[in-house]
Amino acid sequence: MSHGISKINAKDFVKKWKGKGNENQDCQKFWIELLEWVFNVPSKDTHDFITFEKPVVVNGITNFIDVYLPSTWHG
């Protein structure tokens, strides 16, 4: 599946979100719109690209990654 970057949609996305948003309230909406508007990921596929509040254990302590994009991990 190939998804291109839309510069026109990116500009609209920046205009919409500039100076707006609350991290706790808007995080998921922001990221989903970024994937859909700018990277042209169909809404039916966004769940394959992103995970929210992914639990990770570091030194025996569980923390959470706000936004995790599995396709970017090469570990």
C-alpha positions, 0 to 999 in steps of 0.5 A: 500500500503506497501513501503519498504526501499531499502538500496542499492538504498539509497546508490546510492541516497546519492552518486548522491546527495552528494555535489550537489543540489540547494534548490530552483532549486532541492528541488522537484526533490530531494524529488521525487527521495528520495520517488521513489528510497529509499522508493520505492514509484511508480512514479504514487503515489508520488503525494499522498505522498508529497505536495510542498509549502503548504500554512499555516497561522500563526498569520494571516500571510501566509507562505509556508511549502517547503515540506509537507508529509501528512502521517506524520501529526498526529494532 
